[in-house]
Amino acid sequence: MNDVSIKSATEEHSKAIWEWRNDATTRAMSLNQDLVSWENHQSWYERVLTNSNRRLYVGYTDGILFGMVRFDKRENQDHTYEVSINLDPQQRGKGLGRLLLTKAIEHFWTQVADADLILAEIKKENAASKKAFENAGFEEREKSATLYEFSLSRR
């Protein structure tokens, strides 16, 4: 394992991404912990795929879909994007988060010329994401009593 490939998400990935989003652990580590209905997800997903200020990628290893990474352009911050990552619950704990994040960022930098800074907000209790972002080269700073902000500049 660990041969990770990245591709742009398509409609065929929608159901898996929705299922991962509603996983109990995902929700516990998310800023928005609500269950997402299929109808709301479909509407959101369609907007993400057609919005030029967003990029949604999926990761495969050994032909198996295992995770997603989304980059959203920050409003009123021209060259700054926020990143979100989520893995198939069955694929957690295998070290794939860092690989997915690293490969998706490489792909993102080549596709989005105006991006200079990537930010992520992570709950302090989310040790797995914290480790993945540190290992991917992000710098950490405390944002609040419950959140870290991670940042990565284009080098």
ROGU-576718 format. One record per residue: x, y, z of N, C-alpha, C in turn; residue in one letter. Coordinates in steps of 0.2 Angstrom, whole numbers, plus 5000, padded with zeros to 4 digits. Last residue first. Layout:
XYZXYZXYZa ...
***
This chain:
503151384993503851394993504151404987r 501651434999501951404993502751424994r 501451395017501551445011501851415005s 500251345028500751315023500851365018l 499651325044499751365038500351335034s 498351295056498951275053498951315046f 497651335071497651355064498351325062e 496751245084497351265081497251285074y 495451265096495751265089496451275088l 495051295109494851235106495151215099t 495451425112495551375117495451305115a 496251475096495751485102495851425107s 497451455089496951505087496451515092k 499151425090498451415093498051475091e 499851355075499851415080499151405083r 501051265065500451265069500451335074e 501351245048501551275054500951285058e 501551095038501151155040501451175047f 502150975033502551035033502151105035g 501550855035501450885028501850955028a 501650835048502050795044502050825037n 500650925053501350935055501750905050e 499550855047499650925045500450945047f 499550735054499550735047499750805044a 499450785068500050745065500050745058k 498150835067498650875069499350845067k 497350715064497450775059498050815061s 497550645076497750615069497850675064a 497050725086497750715086497950685079a 495950835090496050795084496850775082n 495850925100495850855102495950805096e 495951045094496551025098496450945099k 495351045077495151045084495751015088k 495951155065495951085068495751085075i 495951235050495751245057495651175060e 497151285038496751235041496551245048a 497751365023497551365030497151305032l 498951415012498451365013498351365021i 499451535000499451515007498851465008l 499451564987500051574990500051544997d 498651534971498651514978499351524981a 498651564958498651614962498651604969d 498751434951499351474951499251534956a 498251284953497951354956498551404956v 498851164949498251184946498051264948q 499951154957500051154950499451174946t 499451154970499851204968499951204961w 498651034969498351094970498751154968f 499650934969499150934964498851004964h 500250954982500650964976500150974970e 499050934990499350994990499751004983i 498850794987498350844985498650914985a 500050744993499950734986499450784983k 499850785007500450805003500350794996t 498650715010498650785010499250815006l 498950585008498450615004498450685004l 499950565017500050555010499550585006l 499250595029499850635027499950625020r 498350485029498150555029498650605027g 498850355029498650385023498450455023l 499150295041499650335038499450375032g 498150215045498650175041499150225038k 497150265052497650235056498150205052g 495750235041496050275046496650235049r 494950165032495650175030496050215035q 493650165036493950095036494650105034q 493250295035493350275041493750205042p 494050385022493550335023493750305030d 494450555028494650485026494050435027l 494650725024494250665027494450605024n 495050895025495250825023494850775027i 495251055019494851015023495050945020s 495951225018495951155016495551105022v 495751385011495651335017495651265015e 496851495003496351445003496351405010y 497351654997497251605003496651555002t 497351764989497851714988497851654993h 496351864994496451844987496851774986d 495251865004495951855005496151814998q 493851875003494251945004494951925006n 493551705007493351775005493751835007e 494751585002494451625007494151685005r 494351444992494651504993494351544998k 494551274998494051334997494451394998d 494951114994495251184995494651234993f 494750955001494451004998494851074999r 495050784999495350845001495050904997v 494650615004494550675000494850735003m 494950435002494950495006494850555001g 494950314995495050315003495050385006f 494650194983494550264985494550264993l 495950084977495350094982495250164984i 497050064969496350064966495750074971g 498050084979497950014976497250004973d 497250224983497850184985497650114983t 496650384979496550314978497250284980y 495750534984496350494984496250424983g 495050674976494950614980495650574979v 494750854978495150794975494950734979y 494051004974493950944977494250884974l 494151174975494451114972494351054976r 493451334972493451274976493751214972r 493151434964493551454970493551394974n 492251384954492951394952493451414958s 491051264956491351334959492051334958n 490651144953490551194948490851264950t 490751064964491051044958491051094953l 490051134974490751124975491051104968v 488751114969488951184970489751174970r 488550974971488551004964488851074964e 488650964985489150934981489150964974y 487551034989488151064991488651034986w 486550944984486551014982487251044984s 486950824991486950824984486950904981q 486750865005487450845002487450854994h 485350885005485850935006486550925004n 484950745002484750804998485250864999e 485550675013485750665006485550715002w 485950785027485450745023485750725016s 487150765039487050805033486550755029v 487250795057487150755051486950795045l 488350925063487750895062487750845056d 489550985067489450915069488750885067q 490751085061489951075061489851005062n 492051055063491751115066491051115066l 492350875067492150935063491950995066s 492550775075493150815074492950875070m 491250715075491550735082492150785081a 491150685062490750735065491050755071r 492150575061492150635057491750695060t 491550485070492150515072492250575068t 490250455063490250485070490950515072a 490050505046490350455051490450495058d 489650595037489150575042489450525047n 490750595028490550655032490050645038r 490650465022491250485027491050545031w 489450485015489450435020490050445025e 489950585006489350595010489350545016w 490950514999491050575003490550595008i 490150414993490650394998490850455002a 489350494984489050454990489550434995k 490250564975489750594980489550554986s 490950504965491250504972490750534977h 490350534953490350464956490650454963e 490550664950489850644953489950574956e 492250684955491750684950491050664954t 493850764960493150724962492650734956a 495350734952494850784954494150744955s 496550624960496150644955495650694957k 498050544965497550604967497150614960i 498650404973498550444967497950494969s 499950324982499350364982499250404976v 500450184988500550214982499850254981d 500150125000500550195001500650214994n 500449945000500050005000500450065000m 
***
